[in-house]
Structures are given as structure tokens and as C-alpha cells.
Amino acid sequence: MSFQDKLKLAVIPLLHTFTCPSPLSTSYPIISIAVQNNETLATYLTYFEACEEEHARARHQERMQRARAGGKARALPKQGGQRISREWLSGLSSQDAQSRFHLRADEIFEMLDALDIEEDILTRSRYKFSGLEALCLMLACFRSSGELSQLAMLYNRSPSTISEIVNYIVLYIDERWWHLLEFDHAHLLSPENLVAYASAIHHAGAPLEGKWQRQAYSGYKHYHALKFQAIMLPNGLFGHLFGPYESCHHDPFLLSESQIVDKCAEYATRPGTNDHTPAEQRFLQIFGDPAYGVSHQVVCPFGSENRTEEQTEWNATMLNVRIEVEHGFGLVLNTWPFLNSFWKMRVYGSPVGAYYRVGVLFTNILNCLRPNQVSQRFDLEPPLLKEYLYD
């Protein structure tokens, strides 16, 4: 029985009427039907969805036929190139490897071992990968804002296969290492380390000691519609990343939801102080945007209204220090252009939040291997890779 015949059986006149175009072809007439109840409507929608799938397959076959016949349809590049293996990767020059993956072969091997990626991976669609190939394909994907078909030409995997393994490895790393971007008061954000960060910022020109850096980063709001809150440290690492949230939420909302002020009150204290120590001597403060206000845990620039000359000078001095910290946020998108290719991503349709979190994590990893400009500006070395990637 044809779709139209089945559809006629579902029509019961003079009740809820709605109109829809036929999905089979734009040249078909509009079909108007009336449904009596939800069951009849569900029947129609089931047929409609099946017809849409049939129509999509027909259009795909038509495009392929036109491509083979030399028509105007865009032909996909031919899959080819070299499957990634340890032997092949070891044979690449340092320049070639960094161009492809942003890392040398020896750095990729060290990273693979430190990230605890399984040796053999079987995806949901039964594709088999080595852990090394999966990691390299993810790095290659993040390294480029181009189409996956370009990677298919280089690494002899289909675009759909590459997409599946990239999402697989991103979600694995995000789940396995999420704790490194929490408020890690036992390691990266321990009181001893916070004192070292405050000292480095003061020596770099900050007018007051006890400040470390904080900035709310909202990505490319217009396209991704996601917002993150992050803490940038003077050793070039992201010490904390919170989100994502829809961009309609204001910065104080993220500040409240992250409970970062409460965590700072508990953990961001100078060693040797206690509840009886005056607040200005006890707490280490975060330097952030004016939207966050001022408290024992947060300090921000003076507002423009009724600002004194001394306050203006203080703002200018802190701005000079903060500019380098802002560069750290730019490093994420500059290092991994895929994160800025908004036309590829669909909020709620792709793991966009996981993409960015892993991009931040990999920026931290790259900094551990090769200290970035923020670390050099504040003359503060990041930890070694195996010290940073701990359970």
C-alpha cells in the first residue's frame, strides 16, 4: 500500500485540521488532512517520518548520480592517505607532526600514556581503533577548522568514522579528567600554590599582593550560545572551568552556581592564618570583572563614576598585568581552530561543552610540555605533565 493510500485511511473529516507539504517532492500538491485523536495523528506522523527518510535517501542517490555524471553536485573527496600507526608517526619530522597535530611524535606518545587511553577501542558502530590513532585523529580534528572529508583523504578513514571516534575520545577524556578543571584545592589550587601565584602576579607589576586571576569566558556567544567561567593562573594553566550554561545567564549567575566564592573562603587562605586573622591578611583574592563585585574573595577594577586619580592609576597597573592573562584565553581558540568553527556545531546536537572543556584541558597539557606566553610573562613554570595528570 502506498503512502498516500495509508494516509487516506487515517483521515477523519471535520475535526482538528492542519496542512503540511508532501515530503516526497516539492512538485507534489499540499496535502490537507483532519485527525480525530492522538492515535490517528501518531499514525500520520509515523508515515510522514518514514516518507521523509525515503525522500532523503532519494535525494542523496540523485546527488551521487549527478556527481558521477559530472553534474554540478559537489563530489566528496576520495578516501585515502595513511592509517595512523606508531611506526608512521615516528617517521614524521617534528615540523610535519606539529603541523598536523600541534605536537611532536614523542609528545604525543607521552600524552597518550599520561591520559590513560585504552590500547584498543571499539566504537558503537563496531569501528576498531588503536588508542594512538584515536588520539591523533582527535588532535587532527581540533587542529583544523576544515571538513572531515579532508582528514579522510589524509588518514584513510571515512568522515563518519572520524566523527564517531572523535566524539568517543572527547567524551572519554572529559569524563576521565574532569576533576583537573574543578577547584583542585589539594594540588593545583593548594594554599601553598596560591601564595606562589599571588607572589608571581605581584612581581609582574600588580599593585597589591594576594591577587590571582579570574575571568568569565563566554566563547563565541552569537553562535555557540554557551558561557563558561574560568580561572586563569599565572603559570599559564586554567585552574578552574565551570559550565557550560546558555549565554542568556549573566556572569553573577555563573559565579553563584559555581560556588567559587565559598570555595575560596574555605581554601584560598594564607598558610598560618585562622578565623581570628583579619580578613585582609587571611584571604587571597581573585581579580575579576566589575560584574562580580568586591568581597573578601573577589576584587575588581574601580568603576568610572567618581573615580580618583589614584584609583585610575591602580586600574591601569592591573590592566597591564591582566592583558597577558587574557592571552591565555585566546590560546585555546588559536591552538584548536575546530572550537571556533561554529558552523559545524549544534548546541544540544553535538557535545559542544565537552569539546571546549577538552580543548582547555589539552591547552593545559600543551603548556606542561611547552610553557606558553602567560607562564613566561609571569616567570612561573607549570607542573610536569605526569604531575598535572593525576588521579
C-alpha positions in Angstrom: 0.0 0.0 0.0 1.4 3.4 -1.0 2.0 6.2 1.5 -0.9 8.2 0.0 -3.3 5.2 0.4 -2.3 4.7 4.0 -2.7 8.4 4.6 -6.2 8.4 3.3 -7.2 5.7 5.8 -6.0 8.0 8.6 -8.2 10.9 7.6 -11.4 11.5 9.5 -13.0 14.7 8.5 -14.3 17.8 10.3 -12.2 17.7 13.4 -8.6 19.1 14.0 -7.4 20.1 10.6 -3.8 21.0 9.7 -1.9 21.4 6.5 1.6 20.2 5.5 3.6 19.9 2.3 4.1 16.5 0.9 7.6 15.3 1.8 8.0 13.2 -1.4 8.8 16.1 -3.7 8.3 19.8 -3.9 6.3 19.3 -7.0 3.6 17.3 -5.1 0.4 19.1 -4.1 -0.2 20.2 -0.5 -2.0 17.5 1.5 -4.7 18.7 3.9 -5.9 16.1 6.5 -8.1 16.1 9.5 -7.4 13.8 12.5 -9.8 12.6 15.2 -7.5 11.8 18.0 -3.8 11.5 19.1 -3.6 7.9 17.9 -4.6 8.9 14.4 -2.1 11.8 14.5 0.6 9.5 15.6 -0.1 7.2 12.7 0.2 10.0 10.3 3.4 11.3 11.8 5.0 7.8 11.7 4.2 7.6 7.9 5.4 11.2 7.5 8.8 10.5 9.1 9.2 7.3 7.1 8.4 9.2 3.9 11.0 11.9 4.9 13.6 9.2 5.2 12.7 7.8 1.8 12.8 11.3 0.3 16.3 12.0 1.9 17.7 8.7 0.5 16.3 9.5 -2.9 17.9 13.0 -2.9 21.2 11.5 -1.8 21.1 9.0 -4.6 20.3 11.7 -7.0 23.2 13.8 -5.9 25.6 10.9 -6.2 24.3 10.1 -9.7 24.8 13.8 -10.7 28.3 13.8 -9.2 29.2 10.6 -11.1 27.7 12.1 -14.3 29.8 15.2 -13.9 26.9 17.4 -12.9 27.1 20.4 -10.6 26.7 18.4 -7.3 29.7 18.6 -5.1 31.6 15.3 -5.2 33.2 14.2 -1.9 37.0 13.8 -1.9 38.2 10.2 -2.2 39.2 8.5 1.0 42.9 7.7 1.1 46.2 8.5 2.7 47.9 6.6 5.5 46.3 5.0 8.6 47.9 6.3 11.7 50.3 3.9 13.4 53.2 4.3 15.8 55.7 3.5 13.1 54.2 6.0 10.7 54.0 8.7 13.4 57.6 8.1 14.4 58.7 8.6 10.9 57.2 12.1 10.6 59.5 15.1 11.0 58.9 17.3 14.0 57.6 20.1 11.7 55.2 17.8 9.9 53.8 16.3 13.2 53.3 19.7 14.7 51.6 21.0 11.6 49.2 18.0 11.7 48.6 17.6 15.4 50.3 20.6 17.1 52.6 18.1 18.9 55.7 16.2 18.1 55.6 12.4 17.9 57.4 12.0 21.3 55.0 14.4 22.9 52.0 12.5 21.6 53.4 9.3 22.9 53.9 10.9 26.4 50.4 12.3 26.2 48.9 9.0 25.2 50.5 7.3 28.2 49.6 10.0 30.7 45.9 10.3 29.6 45.3 6.6 30.3 43.7 5.9 26.9 42.9 2.2 26.3 45.1 0.4 23.8 42.3 -0.9 21.6 38.9 0.9 21.1 35.7 -0.5 19.6 33.1 2.2 18.9 29.3 1.8 19.0 29.3 1.2 15.2 32.0 -1.5 15.6 34.8 0.6 14.2 38.2 -0.5 15.6 41.0 1.9 16.5 44.2 1.9 18.4 44.3 4.4 21.3 47.1 6.2 19.4 45.1 6.5 16.2 42.0 7.7 18.1 44.1 10.4 20.0 45.8 11.6 16.8 42.5 11.8 14.9 41.1 13.9 17.7 44.1 16.2 17.7 44.0 16.5 13.9 40.3 17.4 14.1 40.8 20.0 16.7 43.8 21.4 14.8 41.7 22.2 11.8 38.5 24.1 11.1 38.1 22.3 7.7 35.8 19.5 6.8 36.2 15.9 8.0 36.5 14.9 4.4 39.9 16.5 4.3 41.0 14.2 7.2 39.5 11.3 5.3 41.9 12.0 2.4 44.9 12.0 4.8 44.2 9.2 7.2 42.2 6.6 5.2 39.1 6.8 7.4 35.6 7.8 6.3 34.3 11.2 7.6 31.5 9.4 9.6 34.1 7.1 11.2 36.3 10.0 12.2 33.4 11.9 13.6 32.4 8.9 15.8 35.9 8.3 17.2 36.5 12.0 17.8 33.3 12.2 19.9 34.1 8.9 21.6 37.6 10.1 22.7 36.4 13.6 23.6 33.7 12.2 25.9 36.1 9.7 27.4 38.7 12.3 28.3 36.1 14.8 29.5 34.7 12.1 32.0 38.1 10.7 32.9 39.9 14.0 33.7 37.1 16.4 34.6 38.5 16.8 38.1 41.5 18.7 36.8 39.3 21.6 35.9 37.4 21.6 39.2 38.6 23.7 42.2 41.6 21.4 42.9 42.5 22.6 46.4 44.7 19.6 47.1 47.1 20.1 44.2 46.9 22.9 41.6 45.0 25.3 43.9 46.5 24.3 47.2 47.2 27.2 49.6 50.9 26.9 49.0 50.5 27.2 45.3 48.1 30.1 45.6 50.7 32.0 47.6 53.2 31.3 44.8 50.6 32.6 42.2 50.0 35.8 44.2 53.7 36.4 44.5 54.3 35.9 40.8 51.5 38.4 39.9 52.8 40.9 42.4 56.3 40.7 41.0 54.9 41.2 37.5 53.6 44.6 38.5 50.3 44.2 40.3 50.0 47.0 42.9 48.8 44.6 45.7 49.8 41.1 46.8 47.3 38.4 47.3 45.6 38.5 43.9 45.3 35.8 41.3 43.5 35.9 38.1 39.9 35.2 37.1 37.9 36.0 34.0 34.5 34.8 32.8 34.9 33.5 29.3 31.8 33.1 27.2 33.1 31.7 24.0 31.6 33.0 20.7 28.2 33.8 22.2 26.5 34.7 19.0 26.9 31.2 17.6 27.6 28.7 20.3 25.2 30.4 22.8 27.2 28.8 25.6 29.0 30.5 28.5 31.9 29.3 30.7 33.5 30.7 33.8 37.2 30.1 34.2 40.2 30.9 36.4 43.5 31.6 34.7 46.7 31.1 36.7 50.0 32.9 36.2 51.7 29.6 35.3 49.6 29.6 32.1 47.1 26.9 33.3 43.4 27.1 33.6 42.9 26.2 37.2 39.1 26.0 37.1 36.5 25.8 34.4 32.8 25.9 35.1 30.0 25.5 32.6 28.6 25.4 30.0 25.4 27.5 30.6 23.2 29.2 28.0 24.5 32.7 27.2 21.3 34.3 28.5 22.6 33.8 32.0 24.6 36.7 33.4 28.1 36.4 35.0 26.9 36.7 38.6 24.6 33.7 38.0 27.6 31.6 37.0 29.5 32.9 40.0 26.7 31.8 42.3 26.2 28.4 40.7 29.9 27.6 40.7 30.1 28.3 44.4 33.6 29.6 43.7 33.4 32.3 46.4 32.6 29.8 49.0 35.4 27.6 47.9 37.8 30.5 48.0 36.7 31.4 51.5 37.5 27.8 52.6 40.7 27.1 50.7 42.2 30.3 49.4 43.8 31.4 52.6 47.4 32.2 53.6 49.1 29.4 55.4 49.4 30.0 59.2 46.2 32.1 59.4 43.0 31.3 61.2 39.5 32.6 61.9 40.9 35.3 64.2 43.3 36.7 61.5 41.9 39.9 59.9 40.3 39.2 56.6 42.7 41.4 54.6 45.6 39.4 55.9 44.0 36.0 55.7 42.4 35.6 52.3 43.9 35.6 48.8 41.6 37.4 46.4 40.6 36.7 42.8 40.9 39.6 40.3 37.9 39.6 38.1 35.4 41.7 36.0 33.4 44.6 37.6 30.3 42.5 37.3 31.5 40.2 40.1 31.7 43.0 42.7 34.1 43.2 45.6 34.3 40.9 48.6 37.0 39.2 50.8 37.4 36.7 48.0 37.0 38.9 44.8 38.4 42.2 43.8 37.7 44.1 40.6 38.6 47.4 38.9 37.2 50.7 40.2 34.1 52.0 38.3 34.3 55.1 36.1 32.0 57.1 38.3 33.7 59.5 40.7 37.0 57.6 40.3 40.0 59.3 41.8 43.4 59.7 40.0 44.9 57.1 42.3 42.1 54.6 41.5 42.6 55.3 37.8 46.3 54.5 38.1 45.5 51.4 40.1 43.2 50.2 37.3 45.8 50.9 34.6 48.5 49.0 36.5 46.2 46.0 37.0 45.2 46.1 33.3 48.9 45.8 32.2 49.1 42.6 34.3 45.8 41.3 33.1 46.4 41.7 29.4 48.8 38.8 29.4 46.3 36.7 31.3 43.7 37.5 28.6 46.1 36.0 26.1 45.7 32.6 27.8 42.0 32.5 26.8 42.9 33.3 23.2 45.3 30.4 23.2 42.5 27.9 23.4 40.8 29.0 20.2 44.1 29.8 18.4 45.6 26.4 19.2 42.5 24.4 18.4 40.6 26.2 15.5 38.0 23.5 15.5 36.5 25.1 18.6 35.9 28.3 16.7 34.2 26.6 13.7 30.7 27.4 14.8 29.1 26.3 11.5 30.0 22.7 12.5 28.4 22.7 15.9 24.9 22.5 17.1 24.1 23.2 20.7 22.2 20.2 22.1 23.1 18.3 18.9 26.8 18.0 19.4 28.8 17.7 22.7 29.9 21.3 22.3 30.5 21.8 26.0 32.8 18.7 26.1 34.7 20.0 23.0 35.6 23.2 24.8 36.4 21.5 28.1 38.8 19.1 26.4 40.2 21.9 24.4 41.0 23.7 27.6 42.5 20.5 29.1 44.7 20.0 26.0 45.8 23.6 26.2 46.9 22.9 29.7 48.7 19.8 28.6 50.5 21.6 25.8 51.6 24.2 28.4 53.0 21.5 30.6 55.1 20.2 27.7 56.0 23.7 26.3 55.3 26.7 28.7 53.2 29.3 27.0 53.5 33.1 26.9 51.5 33.6 30.1 53.8 31.3 32.0 56.9 33.1 30.6 55.4 36.5 31.3 55.0 35.7 35.0 58.2 33.6 35.1 56.3 30.7 36.7 56.8 27.2 35.4 53.8 24.9 35.1 54.0 21.4 36.5 55.3 18.4 34.5 52.7 16.5 32.5 52.6 13.5 34.8 52.3 15.8 37.8 49.4 17.6 36.3 47.5 14.5 35.1 46.9 12.7 38.4 44.0 10.6 39.6 
